[in-house]
Amino acid sequence: MSGKAAGRVTGLQWSAWNLLLLVPLLMLITPWFNFDKPRLLGLPFFYWYQFLFVIVGVGSVALVYVMTKGKPVVTGKPDRLAEVDGLDEGADQ
């Protein structure tokens, strides 16, 4: 099996790029940003830092997606999806 079904990569992928998905979790450490100052456009640090991390989170997920979308899956293992498709009773009729 080639690891592709209908032109799409199937199976579990691992890449070092996936570690970037841990960056948005830093927003959960509240004591790092639980402050009033410095203010930006009148907003306390607490709020604009959270908004900044929304942008950072979306950017990191987008970067990981772009960098890993064409990677091949692990080779040498059978593709279970191809086996399941062959079991469909209505496929031959």
PyMOL Python script that loads the backbone (N, CA, C, O; Angstrom):
from pymol import cmd

cmd.read_pdbstr("""\
ATOM      1  N   MET A   1       0.839  -1.179   0.000  1.00  0.00           N
ATOM      2  CA  MET A   1       0.000   0.000   0.000  1.00  0.00           C
ATOM      3  C   MET A   1       0.885   1.244   0.000  1.00  0.00           C
ATOM      4  O   MET A   1       1.973   1.253   0.575  1.00  0.00           O
ATOM      5  N   SER A   2       0.405   2.264  -0.642  1.00  0.00           N
ATOM      6  CA  SER A   2       1.196   3.483  -0.767  1.00  0.00           C
ATOM      7  C   SER A   2       0.992   4.442   0.399  1.00  0.00           C
ATOM      8  O   SER A   2       1.735   5.416   0.523  1.00  0.00           O
ATOM      9  N   GLY A   3       0.006   4.193   1.256  1.00  0.00           N
ATOM     10  CA  GLY A   3      -0.239   5.097   2.369  1.00  0.00           C
ATOM     11  C   GLY A   3      -1.139   6.256   1.984  1.00  0.00           C
ATOM     12  O   GLY A   3      -1.344   7.178   2.774  1.00  0.00           O
ATOM     13  N   LYS A   4      -1.681   6.214   0.766  1.00  0.00           N
ATOM     14  CA  LYS A   4      -2.564   7.283   0.325  1.00  0.00           C
ATOM     15  C   LYS A   4      -3.895   6.695  -0.100  1.00  0.00           C
ATOM     16  O   LYS A   4      -3.949   5.630  -0.715  1.00  0.00           O
ATOM     17  N   ALA A   5      -4.944   7.382   0.225  1.00  0.00           N
ATOM     18  CA  ALA A   5      -6.280   6.980  -0.185  1.00  0.00           C
ATOM     19  C   ALA A   5      -6.919   8.161  -0.897  1.00  0.00           C
ATOM     20  O   ALA A   5      -7.128   9.214  -0.295  1.00  0.00           O
ATOM     21  N   ALA A   6      -7.224   7.993  -2.151  1.00  0.00           N
ATOM     22  CA  ALA A   6      -7.840   9.049  -2.964  1.00  0.00           C
ATOM     23  C   ALA A   6      -7.005  10.324  -2.949  1.00  0.00           C
ATOM     24  O   ALA A   6      -7.561  11.421  -2.896  1.00  0.00           O
ATOM     25  N   GLY A   7      -5.679  10.197  -2.996  1.00  0.00           N
ATOM     26  CA  GLY A   7      -4.802  11.353  -3.055  1.00  0.00           C
ATOM     27  C   GLY A   7      -4.553  12.042  -1.734  1.00  0.00           C
ATOM     28  O   GLY A   7      -3.883  13.074  -1.706  1.00  0.00           O
ATOM     29  N   ARG A   8      -5.064  11.515  -0.644  1.00  0.00           N
ATOM     30  CA  ARG A   8      -4.862  12.132   0.661  1.00  0.00           C
ATOM     31  C   ARG A   8      -3.968  11.259   1.518  1.00  0.00           C
ATOM     32  O   ARG A   8      -3.994  10.033   1.412  1.00  0.00           O
ATOM     33  N   VAL A   9      -3.185  11.891   2.359  1.00  0.00           N
ATOM     34  CA  VAL A   9      -2.337  11.161   3.292  1.00  0.00           C
ATOM     35  C   VAL A   9      -3.212  10.635   4.412  1.00  0.00           C
ATOM     36  O   VAL A   9      -4.031  11.369   4.963  1.00  0.00           O
ATOM     37  N   THR A  10      -3.041   9.357   4.752  1.00  0.00           N
ATOM     38  CA  THR A  10      -3.839   8.761   5.819  1.00  0.00           C
ATOM     39  C   THR A  10      -2.910   8.279   6.925  1.00  0.00           C
ATOM     40  O   THR A  10      -1.716   8.085   6.699  1.00  0.00           O
ATOM     41  N   GLY A  11      -3.450   8.091   8.098  1.00  0.00           N
ATOM     42  CA  GLY A  11      -2.676   7.548   9.200  1.00  0.00           C
ATOM     43  C   GLY A  11      -2.127   8.623  10.116  1.00  0.00           C
ATOM     44  O   GLY A  11      -2.287   9.816   9.855  1.00  0.00           O
ATOM     45  N   LEU A  12      -1.494   8.208  11.164  1.00  0.00           N
ATOM     46  CA  LEU A  12      -0.928   9.104  12.160  1.00  0.00           C
ATOM     47  C   LEU A  12       0.417   9.614  11.681  1.00  0.00           C
ATOM     48  O   LEU A  12       1.257   8.840  11.223  1.00  0.00           O
ATOM     49  N   GLN A  13       0.616  10.914  11.787  1.00  0.00           N
ATOM     50  CA  GLN A  13       1.870  11.520  11.359  1.00  0.00           C
ATOM     51  C   GLN A  13       2.603  12.087  12.571  1.00  0.00           C
ATOM     52  O   GLN A  13       1.976  12.569  13.515  1.00  0.00           O
ATOM     53  N   TRP A  14       3.904  12.028  12.539  1.00  0.00           N
ATOM     54  CA  TRP A  14       4.698  12.672  13.580  1.00  0.00           C
ATOM     55  C   TRP A  14       5.775  13.498  12.911  1.00  0.00           C
ATOM     56  O   TRP A  14       6.429  13.058  11.966  1.00  0.00           O
ATOM     57  N   SER A  15       5.943  14.697  13.419  1.00  0.00           N
ATOM     58  CA  SER A  15       6.973  15.600  12.917  1.00  0.00           C
ATOM     59  C   SER A  15       7.417  16.476  14.082  1.00  0.00           C
ATOM     60  O   SER A  15       6.668  16.693  15.035  1.00  0.00           O
ATOM     61  N   ALA A  16       8.632  16.969  13.992  1.00  0.00           N
ATOM     62  CA  ALA A  16       9.125  17.884  15.027  1.00  0.00           C
ATOM     63  C   ALA A  16       8.311  19.183  15.021  1.00  0.00           C
ATOM     64  O   ALA A  16       8.255  19.880  16.034  1.00  0.00           O
ATOM     65  N   TRP A  17       7.687  19.510  13.898  1.00  0.00           N
ATOM     66  CA  TRP A  17       6.829  20.697  13.822  1.00  0.00           C
ATOM     67  C   TRP A  17       5.660  20.600  14.800  1.00  0.00           C
ATOM     68  O   TRP A  17       5.140  21.625  15.240  1.00  0.00           O
ATOM     69  N   ASN A  18       5.247  19.397  15.142  1.00  0.00           N
ATOM     70  CA  ASN A  18       4.118  19.221  16.063  1.00  0.00           C
ATOM     71  C   ASN A  18       4.406  19.797  17.444  1.00  0.00           C
ATOM     72  O   ASN A  18       3.477  20.100  18.191  1.00  0.00           O
ATOM     73  N   LEU A  19       5.667  19.949  17.787  1.00  0.00           N
ATOM     74  CA  LEU A  19       6.009  20.520  19.093  1.00  0.00           C
ATOM     75  C   LEU A  19       5.575  21.977  19.209  1.00  0.00           C
ATOM     76  O   LEU A  19       5.394  22.485  20.315  1.00  0.00           O
ATOM     77  N   LEU A  20       5.408  22.654  18.066  1.00  0.00           N
ATOM     78  CA  LEU A  20       4.924  24.032  18.108  1.00  0.00           C
ATOM     79  C   LEU A  20       3.491  24.123  18.639  1.00  0.00           C
ATOM     80  O   LEU A  20       3.047  25.192  19.058  1.00  0.00           O
ATOM     81  N   LEU A  21       2.783  23.016  18.619  1.00  0.00           N
ATOM     82  CA  LEU A  21       1.422  23.026  19.136  1.00  0.00           C
ATOM     83  C   LEU A  21       1.387  23.175  20.656  1.00  0.00           C
ATOM     84  O   LEU A  21       0.324  23.405  21.233  1.00  0.00           O
ATOM     85  N   LEU A  22       2.532  23.046  21.299  1.00  0.00           N
ATOM     86  CA  LEU A  22       2.611  23.258  22.748  1.00  0.00           C
ATOM     87  C   LEU A  22       2.670  24.740  23.103  1.00  0.00           C
ATOM     88  O   LEU A  22       2.363  25.109  24.236  1.00  0.00           O
ATOM     89  N   VAL A  23       3.052  25.587  22.170  1.00  0.00           N
ATOM     90  CA  VAL A  23       3.200  27.017  22.439  1.00  0.00           C
ATOM     91  C   VAL A  23       1.894  27.652  22.929  1.00  0.00           C
ATOM     92  O   VAL A  23       1.929  28.390  23.914  1.00  0.00           O
ATOM     93  N   PRO A  24       0.736  27.399  22.287  1.00  0.00           N
ATOM     94  CA  PRO A  24      -0.495  28.016  22.802  1.00  0.00           C
ATOM     95  C   PRO A  24      -0.852  27.586  24.232  1.00  0.00           C
ATOM     96  O   PRO A  24      -1.600  28.287  24.913  1.00  0.00           O
ATOM     97  N   LEU A  25      -0.336  26.461  24.687  1.00  0.00           N
ATOM     98  CA  LEU A  25      -0.623  26.018  26.053  1.00  0.00           C
ATOM     99  C   LEU A  25       0.048  26.899  27.099  1.00  0.00           C
ATOM    100  O   LEU A  25      -0.327  26.861  28.271  1.00  0.00           O
ATOM    101  N   LEU A  26       1.029  27.687  26.692  1.00  0.00           N
ATOM    102  CA  LEU A  26       1.678  28.598  27.640  1.00  0.00           C
ATOM    103  C   LEU A  26       0.701  29.647  28.157  1.00  0.00           C
ATOM    104  O   LEU A  26       0.920  30.234  29.217  1.00  0.00           O
ATOM    105  N   MET A  27      -0.370  29.884  27.416  1.00  0.00           N
ATOM    106  CA  MET A  27      -1.367  30.852  27.853  1.00  0.00           C
ATOM    107  C   MET A  27      -2.088  30.380  29.111  1.00  0.00           C
ATOM    108  O   MET A  27      -2.700  31.187  29.810  1.00  0.00           O
ATOM    109  N   LEU A  28      -2.024  29.109  29.402  1.00  0.00           N
ATOM    110  CA  LEU A  28      -2.718  28.581  30.572  1.00  0.00           C
ATOM    111  C   LEU A  28      -1.988  28.864  31.877  1.00  0.00           C
ATOM    112  O   LEU A  28      -2.544  28.641  32.952  1.00  0.00           O
ATOM    113  N   ILE A  29      -0.774  29.343  31.806  1.00  0.00           N
ATOM    114  CA  ILE A  29      -0.002  29.656  33.015  1.00  0.00           C
ATOM    115  C   ILE A  29      -0.317  31.096  33.405  1.00  0.00           C
ATOM    116  O   ILE A  29       0.429  32.018  33.074  1.00  0.00           O
ATOM    117  N   THR A  30      -1.412  31.274  34.102  1.00  0.00           N
ATOM    118  CA  THR A  30      -1.962  32.591  34.411  1.00  0.00           C
ATOM    119  C   THR A  30      -1.019  33.492  35.218  1.00  0.00           C
ATOM    120  O   THR A  30      -0.993  34.689  34.934  1.00  0.00           O
ATOM    121  N   PRO A  31      -0.255  33.022  36.186  1.00  0.00           N
ATOM    122  CA  PRO A  31       0.602  33.946  36.933  1.00  0.00           C
ATOM    123  C   PRO A  31       1.617  34.692  36.069  1.00  0.00           C
ATOM    124  O   PRO A  31       2.133  35.728  36.489  1.00  0.00           O
ATOM    125  N   TRP A  32       1.910  34.191  34.881  1.00  0.00           N
ATOM    126  CA  TRP A  32       2.849  34.889  33.994  1.00  0.00           C
ATOM    127  C   TRP A  32       2.288  36.197  33.458  1.00  0.00           C
ATOM    128  O   TRP A  32       3.051  37.097  33.109  1.00  0.00           O
ATOM    129  N   PHE A  33       0.957  36.318  33.387  1.00  0.00           N
ATOM    130  CA  PHE A  33       0.385  37.516  32.769  1.00  0.00           C
ATOM    131  C   PHE A  33      -0.760  38.123  33.570  1.00  0.00           C
ATOM    132  O   PHE A  33      -1.541  38.900  33.020  1.00  0.00           O
ATOM    133  N   ASN A  34      -0.879  37.799  34.826  1.00  0.00           N
ATOM    134  CA  ASN A  34      -1.950  38.328  35.663  1.00  0.00           C
ATOM    135  C   ASN A  34      -1.544  39.683  36.252  1.00  0.00           C
ATOM    136  O   ASN A  34      -1.345  39.826  37.458  1.00  0.00           O
ATOM    137  N   PHE A  35      -1.429  40.676  35.354  1.00  0.00           N
ATOM    138  CA  PHE A  35      -1.008  42.015  35.759  1.00  0.00           C
ATOM    139  C   PHE A  35      -1.916  43.059  35.112  1.00  0.00           C
ATOM    140  O   PHE A  35      -2.584  42.795  34.113  1.00  0.00           O
ATOM    141  N   ASP A  36      -1.923  44.239  35.703  1.00  0.00           N
ATOM    142  CA  ASP A  36      -2.713  45.345  35.159  1.00  0.00           C
ATOM    143  C   ASP A  36      -1.886  46.179  34.180  1.00  0.00           C
ATOM    144  O   ASP A  36      -2.407  46.644  33.167  1.00  0.00           O
ATOM    145  N   LYS A  37      -0.620  46.365  34.474  1.00  0.00           N
ATOM    146  CA  LYS A  37       0.237  47.206  33.641  1.00  0.00           C
ATOM    147  C   LYS A  37       1.345  46.361  33.037  1.00  0.00           C
ATOM    148  O   LYS A  37       1.784  45.405  33.677  1.00  0.00           O
ATOM    149  N   PRO A  38       1.798  46.654  31.887  1.00  0.00           N
ATOM    150  CA  PRO A  38       1.567  47.839  31.059  1.00  0.00           C
ATOM    151  C   PRO A  38       0.254  47.745  30.296  1.00  0.00           C
ATOM    152  O   PRO A  38      -0.197  46.657  29.937  1.00  0.00           O
ATOM    153  N   ARG A  39      -0.340  48.881  30.060  1.00  0.00           N
ATOM    154  CA  ARG A  39      -1.602  48.946  29.315  1.00  0.00           C
ATOM    155  C   ARG A  39      -1.307  49.255  27.845  1.00  0.00           C
ATOM    156  O   ARG A  39      -0.343  49.943  27.509  1.00  0.00           O
ATOM    157  N   LEU A  40      -2.162  48.725  26.997  1.00  0.00           N
ATOM    158  CA  LEU A  40      -2.049  48.971  25.560  1.00  0.00           C
ATOM    159  C   LEU A  40      -3.413  49.434  25.070  1.00  0.00           C
ATOM    160  O   LEU A  40      -4.389  48.686  25.126  1.00  0.00           O
ATOM    161  N   LEU A  41      -3.475  50.673  24.591  1.00  0.00           N
ATOM    162  CA  LEU A  41      -4.745  51.270  24.149  1.00  0.00           C
ATOM    163  C   LEU A  41      -5.802  51.227  25.254  1.00  0.00           C
ATOM    164  O   LEU A  41      -6.988  51.056  24.971  1.00  0.00           O
ATOM    165  N   GLY A  42      -5.381  51.378  26.494  1.00  0.00           N
ATOM    166  CA  GLY A  42      -6.287  51.383  27.626  1.00  0.00           C
ATOM    167  C   GLY A  42      -6.632  50.010  28.167  1.00  0.00           C
ATOM    168  O   GLY A  42      -7.292  49.903  29.200  1.00  0.00           O
ATOM    169  N   LEU A  43      -6.197  48.954  27.486  1.00  0.00           N
ATOM    170  CA  LEU A  43      -6.489  47.590  27.952  1.00  0.00           C
ATOM    171  C   LEU A  43      -5.410  47.117  28.913  1.00  0.00           C
ATOM    172  O   LEU A  43      -4.222  47.299  28.648  1.00  0.00           O
ATOM    173  N   PRO A  44      -5.812  46.511  30.030  1.00  0.00           N
ATOM    174  CA  PRO A  44      -4.815  45.954  30.943  1.00  0.00           C
ATOM    175  C   PRO A  44      -4.009  44.844  30.258  1.00  0.00           C
ATOM    176  O   PRO A  44      -4.472  44.208  29.311  1.00  0.00           O
ATOM    177  N   PHE A  45      -2.811  44.638  30.756  1.00  0.00           N
ATOM    178  CA  PHE A  45      -1.906  43.621  30.209  1.00  0.00           C
ATOM    179  C   PHE A  45      -2.590  42.270  30.114  1.00  0.00           C
ATOM    180  O   PHE A  45      -2.403  41.555  29.129  1.00  0.00           O
ATOM    181  N   PHE A  46      -3.379  41.904  31.115  1.00  0.00           N
ATOM    182  CA  PHE A  46      -4.053  40.605  31.161  1.00  0.00           C
ATOM    183  C   PHE A  46      -4.860  40.344  29.889  1.00  0.00           C
ATOM    184  O   PHE A  46      -4.827  39.240  29.346  1.00  0.00           O
ATOM    185  N   TYR A  47      -5.585  41.363  29.415  1.00  0.00           N
ATOM    186  CA  TYR A  47      -6.471  41.177  28.270  1.00  0.00           C
ATOM    187  C   TYR A  47      -5.715  41.188  26.946  1.00  0.00           C
ATOM    188  O   TYR A  47      -5.941  40.327  26.095  1.00  0.00           O
ATOM    189  N   TRP A  48      -4.812  42.163  26.767  1.00  0.00           N
ATOM    190  CA  TRP A  48      -4.148  42.201  25.465  1.00  0.00           C
ATOM    191  C   TRP A  48      -3.141  41.066  25.303  1.00  0.00           C
ATOM    192  O   TRP A  48      -2.845  40.673  24.175  1.00  0.00           O
ATOM    193  N   TYR A  49      -2.617  40.538  26.381  1.00  0.00           N
ATOM    194  CA  TYR A  49      -1.731  39.381  26.302  1.00  0.00           C
ATOM    195  C   TYR A  49      -2.514  38.142  25.861  1.00  0.00           C
ATOM    196  O   TYR A  49      -2.026  37.345  25.060  1.00  0.00           O
ATOM    197  N   GLN A  50      -3.728  37.988  26.390  1.00  0.00           N
ATOM    198  CA  GLN A  50      -4.564  36.863  25.959  1.00  0.00           C
ATOM    199  C   GLN A  50      -4.924  36.993  24.484  1.00  0.00           C
ATOM    200  O   GLN A  50      -4.892  36.003  23.754  1.00  0.00           O
ATOM    201  N   PHE A  51      -5.264  38.186  24.040  1.00  0.00           N
ATOM    202  CA  PHE A  51      -5.581  38.398  22.635  1.00  0.00           C
ATOM    203  C   PHE A  51      -4.367  38.108  21.765  1.00  0.00           C
ATOM    204  O   PHE A  51      -4.505  37.516  20.694  1.00  0.00           O
ATOM    205  N   LEU A  52      -3.200  38.510  22.199  1.00  0.00           N
ATOM    206  CA  LEU A  52      -1.969  38.224  21.466  1.00  0.00           C
ATOM    207  C   LEU A  52      -1.757  36.715  21.352  1.00  0.00           C
ATOM    208  O   LEU A  52      -1.324  36.226  20.308  1.00  0.00           O
ATOM    209  N   PHE A  53      -2.057  35.983  22.414  1.00  0.00           N
ATOM    210  CA  PHE A  53      -1.865  34.536  22.373  1.00  0.00           C
ATOM    211  C   PHE A  53      -2.884  33.834  21.488  1.00  0.00           C
ATOM    212  O   PHE A  53      -2.615  32.736  21.001  1.00  0.00           O
ATOM    213  N   VAL A  54      -4.044  34.438  21.267  1.00  0.00           N
ATOM    214  CA  VAL A  54      -4.984  33.883  20.282  1.00  0.00           C
ATOM    215  C   VAL A  54      -4.335  33.935  18.900  1.00  0.00           C
ATOM    216  O   VAL A  54      -4.392  32.965  18.144  1.00  0.00           O
ATOM    217  N   ILE A  55      -3.727  35.056  18.577  1.00  0.00           N
ATOM    218  CA  ILE A  55      -3.050  35.213  17.284  1.00  0.00           C
ATOM    219  C   ILE A  55      -1.857  34.261  17.187  1.00  0.00           C
ATOM    220  O   ILE A  55      -1.646  33.633  16.149  1.00  0.00           O
ATOM    221  N   VAL A  56      -1.083  34.153  18.257  1.00  0.00           N
ATOM    222  CA  VAL A  56       0.067  33.236  18.271  1.00  0.00           C
ATOM    223  C   VAL A  56      -0.401  31.791  18.119  1.00  0.00           C
ATOM    224  O   VAL A  56       0.224  31.011  17.401  1.00  0.00           O
ATOM    225  N   GLY A  57      -1.497  31.428  18.789  1.00  0.00           N
ATOM    226  CA  GLY A  57      -2.030  30.069  18.693  1.00  0.00           C
ATOM    227  C   GLY A  57      -2.487  29.732  17.289  1.00  0.00           C
ATOM    228  O   GLY A  57      -2.179  28.658  16.773  1.00  0.00           O
ATOM    229  N   VAL A  58      -3.221  30.643  16.666  1.00  0.00           N
ATOM    230  CA  VAL A  58      -3.684  30.410  15.295  1.00  0.00           C
ATOM    231  C   VAL A  58      -2.494  30.326  14.350  1.00  0.00           C
ATOM    232  O   VAL A  58      -2.467  29.482  13.454  1.00  0.00           O
ATOM    233  N   GLY A  59      -1.517  31.191  14.548  1.00  0.00           N
ATOM    234  CA  GLY A  59      -0.329  31.157  13.705  1.00  0.00           C
ATOM    235  C   GLY A  59       0.467  29.874  13.847  1.00  0.00           C
ATOM    236  O   GLY A  59       0.960  29.338  12.855  1.00  0.00           O
ATOM    237  N   SER A  60       0.596  29.376  15.063  1.00  0.00           N
ATOM    238  CA  SER A  60       1.367  28.152  15.258  1.00  0.00           C
ATOM    239  C   SER A  60       0.638  26.935  14.682  1.00  0.00           C
ATOM    240  O   SER A  60       1.276  26.048  14.113  1.00  0.00           O
ATOM    241  N   VAL A  61      -0.687  26.883  14.823  1.00  0.00           N
ATOM    242  CA  VAL A  61      -1.451  25.775  14.236  1.00  0.00           C
ATOM    243  C   VAL A  61      -1.374  25.841  12.709  1.00  0.00           C
ATOM    244  O   VAL A  61      -1.211  24.811  12.055  1.00  0.00           O
ATOM    245  N   ALA A  62      -1.488  27.031  12.145  1.00  0.00           N
ATOM    246  CA  ALA A  62      -1.399  27.179  10.690  1.00  0.00           C
ATOM    247  C   ALA A  62      -0.015  26.780  10.184  1.00  0.00           C
ATOM    248  O   ALA A  62       0.100  26.110   9.157  1.00  0.00           O
ATOM    249  N   LEU A  63       1.032  27.185  10.896  1.00  0.00           N
ATOM    250  CA  LEU A  63       2.386  26.829  10.487  1.00  0.00           C
ATOM    251  C   LEU A  63       2.607  25.324  10.541  1.00  0.00           C
ATOM    252  O   LEU A  63       3.198  24.755   9.624  1.00  0.00           O
ATOM    253  N   VAL A  64       2.144  24.676  11.593  1.00  0.00           N
ATOM    254  CA  VAL A  64       2.282  23.223  11.701  1.00  0.00           C
ATOM    255  C   VAL A  64       1.506  22.536  10.581  1.00  0.00           C
ATOM    256  O   VAL A  64       1.986  21.560  10.005  1.00  0.00           O
ATOM    257  N   TYR A  65       0.316  23.033  10.270  1.00  0.00           N
ATOM    258  CA  TYR A  65      -0.472  22.436   9.192  1.00  0.00           C
ATOM    259  C   TYR A  65       0.255  22.542   7.853  1.00  0.00           C
ATOM    260  O   TYR A  65       0.363  21.557   7.122  1.00  0.00           O
ATOM    261  N   VAL A  66       0.746  23.724   7.537  1.00  0.00           N
ATOM    262  CA  VAL A  66       1.421  23.931   6.253  1.00  0.00           C
ATOM    263  C   VAL A  66       2.690  23.086   6.161  1.00  0.00           C
ATOM    264  O   VAL A  66       2.985  22.524   5.106  1.00  0.00           O
ATOM    265  N   MET A  67       3.426  22.996   7.236  1.00  0.00           N
ATOM    266  CA  MET A  67       4.706  22.284   7.193  1.00  0.00           C
ATOM    267  C   MET A  67       4.542  20.767   7.227  1.00  0.00           C
ATOM    268  O   MET A  67       5.474  20.054   6.853  1.00  0.00           O
ATOM    269  N   THR A  68       3.400  20.250   7.657  1.00  0.00           N
ATOM    270  CA  THR A  68       3.238  18.797   7.779  1.00  0.00           C
ATOM    271  C   THR A  68       2.185  18.207   6.855  1.00  0.00           C
ATOM    272  O   THR A  68       2.010  16.988   6.855  1.00  0.00           O
ATOM    273  N   LYS A  69       1.484  18.999   6.075  1.00  0.00           N
ATOM    274  CA  LYS A  69       0.376  18.449   5.296  1.00  0.00           C
ATOM    275  C   LYS A  69       0.818  17.515   4.181  1.00  0.00           C
ATOM    276  O   LYS A  69       0.036  16.654   3.777  1.00  0.00           O
ATOM    277  N   GLY A  70       2.027  17.644   3.670  1.00  0.00           N
ATOM    278  CA  GLY A  70       2.476  16.784   2.588  1.00  0.00           C
ATOM    279  C   GLY A  70       3.412  15.679   3.020  1.00  0.00           C
ATOM    280  O   GLY A  70       3.929  14.948   2.175  1.00  0.00           O
ATOM    281  N   LYS A  71       3.644  15.539   4.313  1.00  0.00           N
ATOM    282  CA  LYS A  71       4.573  14.519   4.804  1.00  0.00           C
ATOM    283  C   LYS A  71       3.988  13.124   4.631  1.00  0.00           C
ATOM    284  O   LYS A  71       2.797  12.923   4.868  1.00  0.00           O
ATOM    285  N   PRO A  72       4.803  12.162   4.223  1.00  0.00           N
ATOM    286  CA  PRO A  72       4.297  10.789   4.111  1.00  0.00           C
ATOM    287  C   PRO A  72       4.086  10.177   5.495  1.00  0.00           C
ATOM    288  O   PRO A  72       4.719  10.571   6.475  1.00  0.00           O
ATOM    289  N   VAL A  73       3.203   9.229   5.543  1.00  0.00           N
ATOM    290  CA  VAL A  73       2.937   8.536   6.802  1.00  0.00           C
ATOM    291  C   VAL A  73       4.000   7.462   7.024  1.00  0.00           C
ATOM    292  O   VAL A  73       4.859   7.239   6.172  1.00  0.00           O
ATOM    293  N   VAL A  74       3.931   6.817   8.153  1.00  0.00           N
ATOM    294  CA  VAL A  74       4.839   5.729   8.462  1.00  0.00           C
ATOM    295  C   VAL A  74       4.642   4.622   7.426  1.00  0.00           C
ATOM    296  O   VAL A  74       3.514   4.207   7.161  1.00  0.00           O
ATOM    297  N   THR A  75       5.727   4.155   6.850  1.00  0.00           N
ATOM    298  CA  THR A  75       5.624   3.109   5.833  1.00  0.00           C
ATOM    299  C   THR A  75       5.876   1.748   6.456  1.00  0.00           C
ATOM    300  O   THR A  75       6.437   1.642   7.546  1.00  0.00           O
ATOM    301  N   GLY A  76       5.457   0.718   5.755  1.00  0.00           N
ATOM    302  CA  GLY A  76       5.691  -0.637   6.228  1.00  0.00           C
ATOM    303  C   GLY A  76       4.552  -1.207   7.038  1.00  0.00           C
ATOM    304  O   GLY A  76       4.595  -2.376   7.422  1.00  0.00           O
ATOM    305  N   LYS A  77       3.531  -0.412   7.308  1.00  0.00           N
ATOM    306  CA  LYS A  77       2.369  -0.899   8.049  1.00  0.00           C
ATOM    307  C   LYS A  77       1.186  -0.936   7.087  1.00  0.00           C
ATOM    308  O   LYS A  77       1.077  -0.071   6.218  1.00  0.00           O
ATOM    309  N   PRO A  78       0.309  -1.912   7.223  1.00  0.00           N
ATOM    310  CA  PRO A  78      -0.844  -1.986   6.312  1.00  0.00           C
ATOM    311  C   PRO A  78      -1.800  -0.825   6.547  1.00  0.00           C
ATOM    312  O   PRO A  78      -1.953  -0.346   7.670  1.00  0.00           O
ATOM    313  N   ASP A  79      -2.429  -0.391   5.489  1.00  0.00           N
ATOM    314  CA  ASP A  79      -3.403   0.682   5.571  1.00  0.00           C
ATOM    315  C   ASP A  79      -4.759   0.082   5.937  1.00  0.00           C
ATOM    316  O   ASP A  79      -5.380  -0.590   5.113  1.00  0.00           O
ATOM    317  N   ARG A  80      -5.216   0.315   7.149  1.00  0.00           N
ATOM    318  CA  ARG A  80      -6.456  -0.284   7.622  1.00  0.00           C
ATOM    319  C   ARG A  80      -7.670   0.252   6.872  1.00  0.00           C
ATOM    320  O   ARG A  80      -8.649  -0.472   6.696  1.00  0.00           O
ATOM    321  N   LEU A  81      -7.625   1.495   6.430  1.00  0.00           N
ATOM    322  CA  LEU A  81      -8.765   2.055   5.727  1.00  0.00           C
ATOM    323  C   LEU A  81      -9.018   1.319   4.418  1.00  0.00           C
ATOM    324  O   LEU A  81     -10.172   1.116   4.038  1.00  0.00           O
ATOM    325  N   ALA A  82      -7.964   0.917   3.727  1.00  0.00           N
ATOM    326  CA  ALA A  82      -8.128   0.191   2.475  1.00  0.00           C
ATOM    327  C   ALA A  82      -8.764  -1.174   2.744  1.00  0.00           C
ATOM    328  O   ALA A  82      -9.580  -1.641   1.949  1.00  0.00           O
ATOM    329  N   GLU A  83      -8.404  -1.806   3.837  1.00  0.00           N
ATOM    330  CA  GLU A  83      -8.980  -3.105   4.174  1.00  0.00           C
ATOM    331  C   GLU A  83     -10.451  -2.975   4.526  1.00  0.00           C
ATOM    332  O   GLU A  83     -11.250  -3.829   4.142  1.00  0.00           O
ATOM    333  N   VAL A  84     -10.828  -1.932   5.244  1.00  0.00           N
ATOM    334  CA  VAL A  84     -12.210  -1.738   5.648  1.00  0.00           C
ATOM    335  C   VAL A  84     -13.073  -1.422   4.429  1.00  0.00           C
ATOM    336  O   VAL A  84     -14.209  -1.888   4.348  1.00  0.00           O
ATOM    337  N   ASP A  85     -12.555  -0.641   3.480  1.00  0.00           N
ATOM    338  CA  ASP A  85     -13.316  -0.317   2.278  1.00  0.00           C
ATOM    339  C   ASP A  85     -13.650  -1.565   1.484  1.00  0.00           C
ATOM    340  O   ASP A  85     -14.707  -1.630   0.857  1.00  0.00           O
ATOM    341  N   GLY A  86     -12.786  -2.541   1.496  1.00  0.00           N
ATOM    342  CA  GLY A  86     -13.030  -3.767   0.760  1.00  0.00           C
ATOM    343  C   GLY A  86     -14.107  -4.634   1.395  1.00  0.00           C
ATOM    344  O   GLY A  86     -14.615  -5.548   0.745  1.00  0.00           O
ATOM    345  N   LEU A  87     -14.467  -4.375   2.637  1.00  0.00           N
ATOM    346  CA  LEU A  87     -15.481  -5.171   3.332  1.00  0.00           C
ATOM    347  C   LEU A  87     -16.894  -4.677   3.085  1.00  0.00           C
ATOM    348  O   LEU A  87     -17.851  -5.320   3.515  1.00  0.00           O
ATOM    349  N   ASP A  88     -17.044  -3.568   2.414  1.00  0.00           N
ATOM    350  CA  ASP A  88     -18.370  -3.016   2.153  1.00  0.00           C
ATOM    351  C   ASP A  88     -19.141  -3.956   1.246  1.00  0.00           C
ATOM    352  O   ASP A  88     -18.697  -4.254   0.137  1.00  0.00           O
ATOM    353  N   GLU A  89     -20.285  -4.423   1.704  1.00  0.00           N
ATOM    354  CA  GLU A  89     -21.067  -5.405   0.939  1.00  0.00           C
ATOM    355  C   GLU A  89     -21.654  -4.804  -0.322  1.00  0.00           C
ATOM    356  O   GLU A  89     -21.847  -5.521  -1.304  1.00  0.00           O
ATOM    357  N   GLY A  90     -21.946  -3.512  -0.328  1.00  0.00           N
ATOM    358  CA  GLY A  90     -22.572  -2.894  -1.484  1.00  0.00           C
ATOM    359  C   GLY A  90     -21.596  -2.423  -2.534  1.00  0.00           C
ATOM    360  O   GLY A  90     -22.017  -1.906  -3.569  1.00  0.00           O
ATOM    361  N   ALA A  91     -20.296  -2.585  -2.302  1.00  0.00           N
ATOM    362  CA  ALA A  91     -19.296  -2.048  -3.220  1.00  0.00           C
ATOM    363  C   ALA A  91     -19.277  -2.811  -4.550  1.00  0.00           C
ATOM    364  O   ALA A  91     -19.001  -2.209  -5.588  1.00  0.00           O
ATOM    365  N   ASP A  92     -19.560  -4.110  -4.546  1.00  0.00           N
ATOM    366  CA  ASP A  92     -19.467  -4.905  -5.761  1.00  0.00           C
ATOM    367  C   ASP A  92     -20.758  -4.910  -6.554  1.00  0.00           C
ATOM    368  O   ASP A  92     -20.768  -5.390  -7.688  1.00  0.00           O
ATOM    369  N   GLN A  93     -21.816  -4.411  -6.021  1.00  0.00           N
ATOM    370  CA  GLN A  93     -23.109  -4.506  -6.710  1.00  0.00           C
ATOM    371  C   GLN A  93     -23.394  -3.292  -7.537  1.00  0.00           C
ATOM    372  O   GLN A  93     -24.441  -3.214  -8.179  1.00  0.00           O
TER     373      GLN A  93
END
""", "prot")
cmd.dss("prot")
cmd.show_as("cartoon", "prot")
cmd.util.cbc("prot")
cmd.orient("prot")
